[in-house]
Structure formats: C-alpha cells, structure tokens
Amino acid sequence: MFGRFRNSRLLPLLKFALLSAFREPRRALVALLTIMFGVLGLVLAGGFIEWNLWFGRESTIRSQLGHIRIYVPGYLEGGQADPYRYLLPGDSPDFALVEGISKVVTVAPRLGFAGLISHGEATLSFLGEGVDPQREGRLAQAVNIVAGQGLSELDSRGFLLGEGLADNLGVKVGDTVVLLANTQRGGVNAIEGTVRGLFRTITKAYDDGAIRIPLIAARRLLATAGSHHWAILLEDTDDTRRVTHELQEKLQGRAYQVVPWTELADFYNKTAALLGKQMALMQFLIGVIIILSIANTLMLSVMERTREIGTAMALGLTKADIRKQFLMEGVVIGVLGSLIGLVLGIILARVISNVGIPMPAAPGMSQGFTAEIMVTPWLGFQACAVAIGSCLLASTYPAWRASRMVIVDALRHGR
C-alpha cells in the first residue's frame, strides 16, 4: 500500500493516511475521542475564562475607569497627597477636541474628593466624585441603581450613595445627609443634600465608601472650577490603543497625560495573568494526554505493519517517505478530532450560555452573577493548534522508528 503515494500529490497522500489511520477502528476511535474531548475541554474552560475576563473588564470600564483617562501630568504619582495641584481647567477648549475624536462616545469630567458624611448622630468617612449626570449616565452603564434614581442635572442637591456606605450610615432614599470636605484654599466647607439613590458596582470595597454627587455641587463644596480627570468612553474596547495614540499625538506639547484603562486596572491585570497561567497549564496537561494516546496508537500501528513497511522500502520507498506517511496519519487524526471537538464545544457553549451558570459573589465583589461561555476565534484556533501540534509531536517518534527499520529484518518479521 505504501507504494501508492510515492511521488504523489497531497490529496492521494491524505486519502491513504486516512485509510491507514482507521485501519484498526477501535484503536483509532479511542485516539479520536481523546483528541475530541481534549479540544472540547479547552473550548469550554477557555470560553468560561474568556467570558469572566470580558465581564470583569467591561464592568470595570463602565462603572469606574472608562476606556481612557486624561490627567494633568504627575497626578497619578502625587495626586493623593496634593489633589488640588493637578486640576484640569473646567472650561478648556481641548475638552471639545477630545470629544470630537472618532469612536469617542462621551467624555465625562470627574472631580474626586474625600471627607465626612453625617446623618443624625452617625458620621463616616467617604471617597466622593463629582460627575456630570448626563455624561456619566452614558459612561457608567455598569453602575446598578438598586434603590431610588440616578443623578440628575435638575437636582444639584441629590446625591448617590454606595449601597455599603448607606447601610453603614443607616440612611435610605429620601434621607438628608451633610457632606464635609476641605476646600482648595485649605478651609472647611459643608453642603446638605438628599439621598437620591443607592448604587452598586462590581467592587464591594468601593461601594462601602463611595458617594457620587453632581459636578456642580462638588465644585461648590470644594470651591474650585476644575476636574481631576476626564474619563472617556469609546464605542468598543478594541479601539482603546488606537484612540490613545491619536489623543497623545493631538495633545502632544500640552499639559496632559493620556492613560488607557489597562494601566489603571491593577486587579484586572493580575486576575487576567493568573487565569492565563491556569489556562496554559490546562493546555499543557491536555497536550501531554494527547501525545501519550497518539504515540501509543501509532507505535502499535508500526509494530503491526512491520512487514508492510519492509516491503514498501524494498520496492523503493525512502526513509523520508515512511516518515511522511506516519506523520500524516497523526495529523489526520488530530485534525478530525479537533474539528469534531470544536464543533461540539461551540454547540455546548451556546446551550450552556442560554441556560446560564449561576456564580456566587467572588471575594471583593458585592453580588453574584450569571456567567456564560464565550468562544472566540482565537480560542478555537488555540484549542485546535494544541491538539494538532500534540498529534504531530506524538507522531515523530513512531515515524522515526518506522523509517529506521532494516529491510531484511522487517521482511522476516513474524516468520
């Protein structure tokens, strides 16, 4: 049979490899199932990790960070110690320039501050942000209003409290609170307002001490007209790098620092790195299982076909031809198993996603959520590449053993 493919084209070689690989159906089926379930496991596990990373990324961007932030240079290093030194102007013409960039949905100015909040006899510290209600409403889509309403431009004394802060303070929607903070000139100022609503984000620690008030009220409280940063929301997260570079070019030479969300999301970056290592370990283990299975299958095939290999070599086939044949058999099994596993993985991922995966609140999160499985083209490619690459690697030694046979000894085998 080996003589059929000598000096032949690829299609006959593939056909012969397919026939040879499934000459022993039971053994071939076991190898095929090993590859199929390996790819299936990689697709489902990888898709689950991919969805969780997407969920964490988008929740972080659309509740706190935005896709890009613009600061006065030095704010990230010294802004905590001297926040009023790094204020962006409140009426800068560059604000309109930034908002006019392609793919920018909105630009939300924010003014950060800290102070004390009081209700009755209770007083707690807080971290606050003054925001533009209309612009922030478009950006902070992942901020869940759990009671009451969101901020409004028509109600400059209506405040939004984190759910945890409200619980600790003992207030509910409609209650009156007093905010106390240091002004830009070093004095102390206070304003009174009403709890307009309670909110919840993905981060419980943030909700336990956060308050958001209209930007006009924050500027009145702090006696300033500026903002600490401009948070930019884009049409798609994939546009972040391009828009960041465009903003850096257009604002070059001016007193601005353009920072993408990836440089600010420390917790997300560490989580992504950890999950990436876990996925790499899983790929390695499944690759080892596939290698052992395929190598065993092909070694048994080599032993059973010893006389056939000797006959083919006696008829003129070279060692390279023999190696090529067994390598092709391994690749054929790998491709078939990978494709079947990938198709089943995509189908199961959609079924599971439609049902949903109930997840409890993770450490640092304020609530549970329903997860899904997200199968991306890159994930499918990786799963198939691991399986096919493992099959090719597993085929190397059996192919080498087959090509090293001595013709006379091979022809006498079994006699």
Buried (B, 14 or more C-beta within 10 A) or exposed (E): EBEEBBEEEEEEBBBBBBEBBBEBEEBBEEBBBBBBBBBBBBBBBBBBBBBBBBBBBBBBBBBBBBBBBBBBEEBBEEBEEEBBEBBBEBEBEBBEBBBEBEBBBBBBBBBBBBBBBBBEEEEBEBBBBBBBBEBBBBBBBBBBBBBBEBBBEEBBBBBBBBBBBBBBBEBBBEBBBBBBBBBBEEEEBEBEBBBBBBBBBBBBEBBBBBBBBBBBBBBBBBBBEBBBBBBBBBEEBEBBEEBBEBBEEBBEEEBBBBBBBBEBBEEBEEBBEEBEEEBEEBBEEBBEBBBEBBBBBBBEBBEEBBBBBBBBBEEEBEBEBBBBBBBBBBBBBBBBBBBBBBBBBBEBBEEBBEEEBEBEEBEEBBBEBEBBBBBEEEBBEBBBEBBBBBBBBBBBBBBBBBBEBEBEEBBEBEE
